[in-house]
Amino acid sequence: MHVCIEVIVYFCNMIPIYLDNAATTPIDKDVIDVMCKSMLENNGNPSSTHQFGRRAKSSVETARINIAKHFNVSASEIIFTAGGTEADNLIMYNAVLNLDVDVIITSKIEHHAVLHTADYLSKTYQTKICYVDVNDKGEIDLDHLEILLLKEENSKCLVSLMYVNNEIGNILPAQEISTLCKKHNALFHSDTVQAIGHYELDLQKTPMDFIAASAHKFHGPKGVGFAYFKKGFGILPMLHGGDQEKGARSSTENVHSILGMEKALDIAITNIEKDTNYLTELKGYFISELTTNFKDVAFNGNSAILDKSSYTILSTRFSKANDMLLFTLDLKGIAVSGGSACQSGSSKGSHVLQEILNDVEAEKTSVRFSFSKYTTKEEINTTIDNLKELLN
């Protein structure tokens, strides 16, 4: 009985530490306020013609305009979705079914929203899938990409490569890839889910034909995101039944979440310099503490190279295997991931790490730590102390 009471007291006194922000971020309080206000005041269906519907429709269209401005595109190029996965699917389906793409060039370390969709399109519509080489750091081989583009020059190609890898944090050389795609008349799609709200993206300066975004990666609500379709591409819907989103996506608009996403993006972009500086310094400090306290610690991909990886992600590989590390950290109130959140419960492990690591290194214990503007230095110190207790 006394042991049970001690355990209860321990967990009640424990202050949780959240270091899994690449999976999802806490919602900003100002975003919650905007959504609550909308829930109280925006009662209408945006498709209704009465004043309640018109008010809701106006709110959605104003949000669309404001979101588009952040990327230097027009509002008509933004399609609201239920998140990044739907956006990736909508883009890739349209590339094949609407834009006559018969070759998709991607990599084996993409998010499954892209890889599984490509696999489906290959099996269902005989779309050819080509995989560009990546090195042991997870970097795209640009020379090989050009070889593939040259080889498929007589085909209609879509290049699909993510802007920031969700597991190892590598930043894509998007400008170079955009130039290659333009040179070889290929379409360029980037899953920018881990980049939006963290990096400024001017789609006139770095031309892309399609991008996907999800609000919950930049302190917005879950279940809402958007797809960008460059002007001039018609859009075939995957969902049928209504004429919402100018016929591109049937389903009553998620008004409150769309307004929350608009607010979250505005906050993120407004504070991007301050947050970048803060989190770059925090990540650098964590790297220093890890290398000081753990012998032979290694970092997956370019995640420890600050100018080549996202300041929100650090993928760490410890020399000592500990299959229970994530579980034990969770018991201590520290939330981390073994790869992407999608992979954490999978018996197959991380497809990204399996692709870039040899068999020996892949068997070691890898942990993805990911940060947000709410992460503190004190939380990093507590995490280091717990890791020392478990691994040294």
C-alpha positions in Angstrom: 0.0 0.0 0.0 2.8 2.4 0.9 4.6 1.6 -2.3 1.4 2.4 -4.4 1.1 5.8 -2.6 4.7 6.6 -3.2 4.3 5.9 -6.9 1.1 8.1 -7.1 2.9 10.9 -5.3 5.9 10.5 -7.6 3.8 10.9 -10.8 1.7 13.7 -9.3 4.9 15.7 -8.5 6.5 15.0 -11.8 6.7 17.9 -14.2 6.3 16.6 -17.8 8.8 17.5 -20.5 7.6 17.5 -24.0 10.4 16.9 -26.6 8.3 15.4 -29.5 7.3 18.6 -31.3 8.0 17.2 -34.7 5.1 14.9 -34.0 2.8 17.7 -33.0 3.2 21.1 -31.2 1.1 22.5 -28.3 -1.6 24.9 -29.5 -0.7 28.5 -28.9 -3.1 30.2 -26.4 -3.9 33.0 -28.8 -4.9 30.4 -31.4 -7.2 28.8 -28.9 -8.8 32.2 -28.2 -9.4 32.8 -31.9 -11.0 29.3 -32.3 -13.2 29.7 -29.2 -14.4 33.1 -30.5 -15.2 31.6 -33.8 -17.1 28.7 -32.2 -19.2 31.3 -30.3 -19.8 33.6 -33.2 -19.4 31.7 -36.5 -22.4 29.4 -36.4 -23.2 29.3 -40.1 -22.2 26.9 -42.9 -20.0 28.7 -45.4 -22.1 27.2 -48.2 -25.3 28.8 -46.9 -26.4 32.0 -48.6 -28.0 33.7 -45.5 -26.0 36.1 -43.3 -24.7 33.4 -41.0 -23.3 31.5 -43.9 -21.9 34.6 -45.6 -20.1 35.6 -42.3 -18.5 32.1 -42.1 -17.6 32.2 -45.8 -16.0 35.6 -45.4 -13.9 34.4 -42.5 -12.6 31.4 -44.5 -11.8 33.5 -47.5 -10.0 36.1 -45.4 -7.9 33.4 -43.8 -7.1 32.0 -47.3 -5.9 35.5 -48.5 -3.8 36.0 -45.4 -2.2 32.5 -45.6 -1.4 33.0 -49.3 0.3 36.3 -48.6 2.9 34.5 -46.4 4.1 32.5 -49.5 3.7 35.3 -52.0 1.0 33.4 -53.9 -2.7 34.1 -54.7 -5.5 33.0 -52.5 -7.0 30.9 -55.4 -3.9 28.7 -55.2 -4.6 27.6 -51.6 -6.9 24.6 -51.0 -7.8 23.8 -47.4 -7.5 20.1 -46.3 -7.6 18.0 -43.2 -3.8 18.1 -42.9 -0.5 17.4 -44.6 -1.3 13.8 -45.5 -4.5 14.7 -47.4 -2.7 17.5 -49.1 0.1 15.2 -50.3 -2.4 12.7 -51.5 -4.5 15.3 -53.3 -1.4 16.7 -55.1 0.0 13.3 -56.2 -3.4 12.0 -57.3 -3.9 15.1 -59.4 -0.4 14.9 -60.9 -1.2 11.4 -62.2 -4.9 11.6 -62.9 -5.2 15.2 -64.0 -1.8 16.4 -65.2 -0.7 13.2 -67.1 2.3 12.5 -64.9 3.6 9.0 -65.6 6.8 9.1 -63.7 7.3 10.1 -60.0 10.8 10.7 -58.8 11.2 10.6 -55.0 13.4 9.2 -52.3 13.1 6.3 -50.0 13.3 8.5 -46.9 10.2 10.5 -47.6 7.2 10.6 -45.3 4.8 7.7 -45.8 2.2 10.1 -47.0 4.3 10.3 -50.1 5.8 6.8 -50.3 2.6 5.0 -49.7 0.7 7.2 -52.1 3.4 6.7 -54.8 3.1 2.9 -54.2 -0.6 3.0 -54.6 -0.4 5.0 -57.8 2.2 2.6 -59.2 0.0 -0.4 -58.5 -3.3 1.2 -59.6 -2.3 3.4 -62.5 1.1 1.9 -63.5 2.8 5.1 -62.6 6.6 4.6 -62.8 8.4 5.3 -59.5 12.1 6.2 -59.5 14.1 6.7 -56.3 16.9 9.2 -56.2 20.0 8.1 -54.3 20.7 9.5 -50.8 24.0 9.2 -49.0 24.6 8.0 -45.4 23.7 11.5 -44.2 20.4 11.4 -45.9 21.4 14.0 -48.5 19.8 13.9 -51.9 22.3 13.1 -54.7 21.6 16.0 -57.1 23.7 14.5 -59.8 21.7 11.3 -59.7 18.5 13.4 -59.7 19.6 15.0 -63.0 20.5 11.6 -64.4 16.9 10.4 -63.6 15.4 13.5 -65.1 17.5 13.1 -68.3 16.5 9.5 -68.5 12.8 10.3 -68.2 12.9 13.4 -70.4 10.3 12.0 -72.8 7.9 11.4 -69.9 5.9 13.8 -67.8 7.7 13.8 -64.4 6.8 14.8 -60.9 9.7 15.3 -58.4 8.5 14.8 -54.8 11.0 15.6 -52.1 10.3 16.9 -48.6 11.7 20.3 -47.5 12.6 19.1 -44.0 12.9 15.4 -43.2 10.6 14.7 -40.3 13.0 12.1 -38.7 16.5 13.5 -39.2 15.8 17.1 -39.8 17.8 17.5 -43.1 17.0 20.6 -45.1 16.4 20.1 -48.8 18.4 22.2 -51.3 15.1 23.3 -52.6 16.5 26.1 -54.8 18.8 23.7 -56.7 16.1 21.1 -57.1 13.6 23.8 -58.4 16.2 24.8 -61.0 16.7 21.2 -62.1 13.0 20.6 -62.4 12.5 23.8 -64.5 15.5 22.8 -66.7 14.0 19.4 -67.4 10.4 20.5 -67.6 9.4 18.4 -64.5 6.8 19.3 -61.9 8.1 19.9 -58.3 6.2 18.9 -55.2 7.5 19.3 -51.7 6.0 18.1 -48.5 6.8 21.2 -46.4 5.0 20.1 -43.3 8.1 20.4 -41.1 9.2 23.7 -42.6 6.1 25.8 -42.7 6.0 28.2 -39.8 9.7 27.7 -39.1 11.3 28.9 -42.4 10.2 31.7 -44.7 9.2 30.3 -48.0 8.6 32.7 -51.0 7.2 30.6 -53.8 8.2 33.2 -56.3 11.8 33.1 -55.3 11.9 29.3 -54.8 9.3 28.1 -57.4 7.5 25.0 -56.5 4.4 23.6 -58.2 2.9 22.1 -55.1 3.4 22.1 -51.4 1.6 20.5 -48.4 1.2 22.0 -44.9 -0.3 21.0 -41.6 -1.3 23.5 -38.8 -0.4 21.3 -35.9 3.3 21.5 -36.7 3.4 25.2 -36.0 1.2 25.5 -32.8 -2.1 25.3 -34.6 -5.0 22.8 -34.3 -4.8 19.2 -35.5 -6.9 18.1 -38.4 -6.4 21.1 -40.7 -3.8 22.0 -43.3 -3.6 23.1 -46.9 -2.3 22.2 -50.3 -0.8 24.8 -52.7 -1.4 24.2 -56.4 0.4 26.6 -58.7 -2.0 28.7 -60.8 -3.0 27.1 -64.1 -3.5 23.5 -62.8 -7.1 22.3 -62.6 -7.9 20.2 -59.6 -9.8 16.9 -59.6 -11.3 16.2 -56.1 -10.7 13.0 -54.2 -13.8 13.6 -52.1 -17.1 13.9 -53.9 -20.5 15.2 -52.7 -20.3 19.0 -52.7 -18.7 22.0 -54.4 -16.6 23.3 -51.6 -13.1 24.7 -52.2 -14.1 25.7 -55.7 -14.9 22.0 -56.4 -11.4 20.8 -55.3 -12.5 19.3 -52.0 -16.0 18.3 -51.0 -16.8 18.7 -47.3 -18.0 21.5 -45.2 -15.1 23.7 -44.3 -13.6 23.4 -40.8 -14.1 27.1 -40.2 -12.8 27.3 -36.6 -9.7 25.3 -37.3 -9.0 27.2 -40.5 -9.1 30.5 -38.5 -6.9 28.8 -35.9 -4.4 27.9 -38.6 -4.4 31.4 -40.0 -3.6 32.8 -36.5 -0.9 30.2 -35.8 0.9 30.9 -39.0 0.7 34.6 -38.5 2.3 34.2 -35.0 5.0 31.8 -36.3 6.0 34.1 -39.2 5.9 37.2 -37.1 8.3 35.7 -34.5 10.3 33.6 -36.9 13.6 35.4 -36.3 13.3 35.4 -32.6 12.2 31.7 -32.4 15.0 30.7 -34.9 17.7 32.3 -32.8 16.4 30.9 -29.5 15.9 27.3 -30.8 19.2 27.2 -32.7 21.0 28.2 -29.5 19.0 25.7 -27.5 19.7 22.8 -29.9 23.4 23.7 -30.0 23.5 23.6 -26.2 21.8 20.1 -26.2 24.3 18.8 -28.8 27.2 20.1 -26.6 25.7 18.4 -23.5 25.2 15.1 -25.3 28.7 15.0 -26.7 30.2 15.9 -23.4 28.3 13.3 -21.3 28.0 10.3 -23.6 30.9 8.5 -25.1 30.6 7.7 -28.9 27.2 9.4 -29.2 26.4 10.0 -32.9 23.8 12.0 -34.8 21.7 10.7 -37.6 21.7 12.6 -40.9 22.7 16.2 -40.7 20.7 16.8 -37.6 23.8 18.0 -35.6 24.9 20.4 -38.3 22.9 23.6 -37.5 23.0 25.1 -40.9 22.0 21.9 -42.7 19.1 20.8 -40.5 16.0 22.1 -38.8 16.5 23.8 -35.5 13.5 21.8 -34.2 14.9 18.3 -34.7 17.9 16.4 -33.3 18.1 12.7 -34.2 20.6 11.0 -31.8 22.2 7.6 -31.8 23.6 6.2 -28.6 26.3 3.5 -28.6 24.6 1.5 -25.8 21.5 -0.3 -26.9 18.5 0.2 -24.7 15.2 -1.1 -26.2 13.2 0.3 -23.3 14.7 3.8 -23.4 11.7 5.6 -24.9 9.3 3.8 -22.5 11.5 4.5 -19.5 11.8 8.2 -20.4 8.0 8.3 -20.7 7.7 6.9 -17.2 10.0 9.8 -16.1 7.7 12.3 -17.8 9.9 12.9 -20.9 8.2 12.5 -24.2 10.5 11.7 -27.2 10.3 9.6 -30.3 12.3 6.8 -31.8 11.8 8.2 -35.3 8.6 9.8 -36.6 5.5 9.6 -34.4 4.0 7.4 -37.1 6.9 4.9 -36.6 7.2 4.9 -32.9 4.8 2.1 -32.4 5.9 0.1 -35.4 7.8 -3.1 -35.1 9.5 -2.4 -38.4 11.4 0.6 -37.0 12.3 3.7 -38.9 12.5 3.3 -42.7 14.6 6.5 -42.8 17.3 5.2 -40.5 17.2 1.7 -42.1 17.9 3.4 -45.5 20.9 5.6 -44.4 22.5 3.5 -41.7 24.3 0.1 -42.0 23.0 -2.9 -40.1 25.2 -2.4 -37.1 24.4 1.3 -36.6 20.7 0.8 -37.3 20.5 -1.7 -34.4 21.7 1.0 -31.9 19.3 3.1 -29.9 18.2 6.2 -31.8 16.0 8.9 -30.3 14.5 11.9 -32.0 14.3 14.9 -29.8 12.3 17.8 -31.2 11.8 21.3 -29.8 9.5 24.2 -29.9 9.5 27.8 -28.6 8.1 26.4 -25.3 11.1 24.2 -24.7 13.4 25.4 -21.9 17.1 25.0 -21.1 16.0 23.6 -17.7 14.1 20.8 -19.5 17.2 20.0 -21.6 19.3 19.7 -18.4 16.7 17.4 -16.8 16.7 15.3 -19.9 20.5 15.0 -19.9 20.4 14.0 -16.2 17.9 11.3 -16.9 19.8 10.0 -19.9 23.0 9.8 -17.8 21.2 7.7 -15.3 19.8 5.3 -17.9 22.7 5.0 -20.3 26.0 5.6 -18.4 
